[in-house]
Amino acid sequence: MKPPILALIHGWGLGRAAWTPVVDALAARQIDVVCVDLPGYGGTRCLTEDFTATARALADSLPENCVICGWSLGGMLALEAARIAPQQVGGLVLVGCTPSFTQRSDWPCAQPPELLQSFCEAIATDAPATLKRFFGLVNQGDTHARSISRLMAKPILSAQQPDTATLLTGLHWLRDVDLRPHIASIAAPALIIHGDTDPLMPLTAAEWLRKTLPQSRLEVFSGAAHAPFLNDPERFAALLGDYCHALARH
């Protein structure tokens, strides 16, 4: 039997380097790992500002029936890909994910629009400094925040950074996209992984996804902030290994 294929989709700002601590551990569990650069990252071009078109291109670029693991904004794109191209998605792993990053009148478990506006203004003024600030926010409240920062500062901050237009496009998606009306129609099984101290996407958002996605389960990482795979890479790799192989057997 061929090893299951797992596509890792990074979030806003940090690129594929964020997955560095878990790639080898996943490969050791007989998983074919593919790290995907979102448009505008890793030297690629940002060809469109359309969220759904980007999700479509993402789905089309991956092998049929693979498992897509999306972190943060990458998780939102993974959800959209599963909705519009279900034949491409054999399963979902949603890490630090939400259907709507921004608060709305009927959606309090999110961030205020002012946060997105402040990041847009800061990116336009000094993108490198803003990315460093964001990396600190990702780890805020994590029980291993200092060690994560030491481990990841060099690979993340030394990687080729996306340009300002790409960063602003991602922020606009986080501001505008609301996937809630479509979540119940997604048929792909989903493993939801979330930190209980996530400062960006509250745990209540993950709990809403668990209740609304037809085939889903939630794994909570105690003491983890927005990047639970950095808080406990071994547990994360073990969960994904078991999940991918279980899907492959069905």
C-alpha positions in Angstrom: 0.0 0.0 0.0 1.3 3.4 -0.9 1.8 5.8 2.0 -1.0 8.4 2.6 -0.3 11.9 1.2 -0.5 14.8 3.6 -0.4 18.4 2.3 0.7 21.0 4.9 -0.7 24.4 4.3 0.8 27.2 6.3 -0.9 30.3 7.6 -0.6 34.0 7.2 2.9 35.6 7.3 5.1 32.7 8.3 5.3 30.4 5.3 6.2 26.7 5.1 9.1 27.1 7.6 6.6 27.0 10.4 6.2 23.2 9.8 10.0 22.5 10.3 9.7 20.8 13.7 7.1 18.2 12.5 8.0 17.3 8.9 10.6 14.6 9.8 8.3 13.2 12.6 5.5 12.9 10.1 7.7 11.3 7.4 8.9 8.8 10.0 5.3 7.6 10.4 5.2 6.5 6.7 3.4 9.6 5.4 4.3 11.3 2.1 4.5 14.9 3.3 4.0 17.8 0.9 4.7 21.3 2.1 2.7 23.8 0.0 3.6 27.5 -0.5 0.6 29.7 -0.7 0.6 32.2 -3.6 3.1 34.9 -2.9 5.2 32.8 -0.4 8.5 31.0 -1.1 9.2 33.0 -4.2 5.9 32.2 -5.8 3.7 34.9 -7.3 0.4 36.0 -5.9 -1.8 35.6 -9.0 -5.2 36.5 -7.6 -6.8 38.3 -4.7 -9.9 36.0 -4.9 -10.2 33.6 -1.9 -12.2 30.9 -3.6 -10.1 31.0 -6.8 -7.0 30.5 -4.6 -8.7 27.5 -2.8 -9.6 26.1 -6.2 -6.0 26.4 -7.4 -4.8 24.8 -4.2 -7.1 21.8 -4.6 -6.1 21.4 -8.3 -2.4 21.4 -7.4 -2.7 18.4 -5.0 -3.0 14.7 -5.6 -6.6 13.4 -5.6 -7.9 12.2 -2.3 -5.0 13.5 -0.2 -5.3 14.8 3.4 -5.0 18.5 3.7 -3.7 20.0 6.9 -4.3 23.7 7.1 -3.1 26.0 9.9 -4.9 29.2 10.6 -5.6 31.0 7.3 -4.4 27.8 5.6 -7.2 26.0 7.5 -9.8 28.3 6.1 -8.5 27.7 2.6 -8.5 23.9 3.2 -12.2 24.2 4.3 -13.0 26.1 1.1 -11.1 23.6 -1.0 -13.1 20.7 0.6 -16.3 22.5 -0.2 -15.7 23.3 -3.9 -13.5 20.3 -4.8 -14.6 17.4 -2.6 -13.1 14.8 -4.9 -9.6 16.2 -4.2 -9.8 16.0 -0.4 -9.7 12.7 1.4 -9.6 14.3 4.8 -9.0 17.6 6.6 -6.8 18.5 9.6 -7.7 22.0 10.8 -5.1 23.5 13.1 -5.8 26.8 15.0 -8.7 27.3 12.5 -11.9 29.2 12.5 -14.7 29.8 10.0 -14.5 33.5 10.5 -11.5 35.3 11.9 -13.3 38.6 12.4 -16.1 39.3 14.9 -19.6 39.7 13.5 -23.0 40.6 15.0 -23.7 36.9 15.6 -20.1 35.7 15.9 -18.3 37.0 19.0 -15.7 34.2 19.2 -13.2 36.0 17.0 -11.0 39.1 16.7 -12.3 42.7 16.4 -12.0 44.4 13.0 -9.7 47.0 14.6 -7.0 44.3 15.0 -7.0 43.6 11.2 -6.9 47.3 10.5 -4.0 47.8 12.8 -2.1 45.0 11.1 -2.9 46.4 7.6 -1.5 49.8 8.6 1.6 48.3 10.2 2.3 46.0 7.2 2.1 49.0 4.9 4.6 50.9 7.1 7.1 48.2 8.1 6.4 44.6 7.0 9.4 42.9 8.6 8.9 44.4 12.0 5.2 43.5 11.8 5.9 39.9 11.0 8.2 39.7 14.0 5.4 41.1 16.2 3.0 38.6 14.7 5.3 35.7 15.5 5.4 36.8 19.1 1.6 37.0 19.1 1.3 33.4 17.7 3.1 32.1 20.9 1.5 34.4 23.4 0.3 32.4 26.3 1.9 29.2 25.3 3.6 27.2 28.1 6.7 26.7 25.8 6.7 30.2 24.3 10.3 31.0 25.0 11.7 27.7 23.6 9.4 27.9 20.6 10.7 31.4 19.8 14.3 30.3 20.1 13.7 27.2 18.0 11.7 28.9 15.2 13.1 32.4 15.0 15.9 31.6 12.6 14.0 29.4 10.1 10.9 31.6 10.0 12.6 35.0 9.9 15.4 33.9 7.6 12.9 32.5 5.0 12.0 34.5 1.9 9.3 36.9 3.1 6.1 37.6 1.0 5.7 41.0 -0.4 3.4 43.6 1.1 0.7 43.0 -1.5 0.5 39.3 -0.6 0.4 40.1 3.1 -2.4 42.6 2.7 -4.4 40.1 0.6 -4.2 37.6 3.4 -5.3 40.2 5.9 -8.2 41.2 3.7 -9.3 37.5 3.6 -9.2 37.3 7.3 -11.3 40.4 7.5 -13.9 39.5 4.9 -14.2 35.7 4.6 -17.0 34.0 6.6 -17.3 30.3 5.9 -20.0 29.5 8.4 -22.9 29.2 5.9 -21.0 26.4 4.1 -19.5 24.3 6.9 -22.3 21.8 7.3 -22.1 20.9 3.7 -18.5 19.7 3.8 -18.4 15.9 3.6 -14.7 15.3 4.3 -13.8 13.9 7.7 -12.0 16.4 9.8 -9.5 16.3 12.7 -9.6 19.6 14.5 -6.5 20.5 16.6 -6.6 23.6 18.8 -4.6 25.2 21.6 -6.6 26.1 24.7 -4.8 29.4 25.1 -4.9 30.5 21.5 -4.9 34.3 21.5 -5.9 34.7 17.9 -8.6 32.1 17.2 -10.5 31.2 20.4 -11.2 27.6 21.4 -14.9 28.3 21.1 -14.4 28.7 17.3 -12.9 25.2 17.1 -15.8 23.8 19.3 -18.2 25.4 16.8 -16.5 23.6 13.9 -16.6 20.3 15.8 -20.4 20.6 16.3 -21.0 21.8 12.7 -18.7 19.7 10.5 -20.6 16.4 10.0 -17.6 14.1 10.4 -15.2 15.7 12.9 -13.5 15.4 16.2 -11.6 17.9 18.3 -8.2 17.4 20.0 -7.3 20.2 22.5 -3.7 20.9 23.3 -3.5 22.1 26.9 -1.1 25.1 27.4 -0.8 25.6 23.6 -1.4 28.9 21.9 -2.0 29.4 18.2 0.5 26.8 17.0 -0.1 23.5 18.9 2.2 21.6 16.5 5.1 23.7 17.9 4.0 23.3 21.5 4.0 19.4 21.3 5.4 18.2 17.9 5.4 14.6 18.9 1.8 14.4 20.0 0.8 16.4 16.8 2.8 14.0 14.5 1.3 10.9 16.3 -2.3 12.2 15.9 -1.8 13.0 12.2 0.0 9.7 11.6 -2.9 7.7 13.1 -5.5 9.8 11.4 -3.9 9.6 7.9 -3.4 5.8 8.1 -6.9 5.2 9.4 -8.3 7.2 6.4 -6.1 5.2 4.0 -7.5 1.9 5.3 -11.1 2.9 4.5 
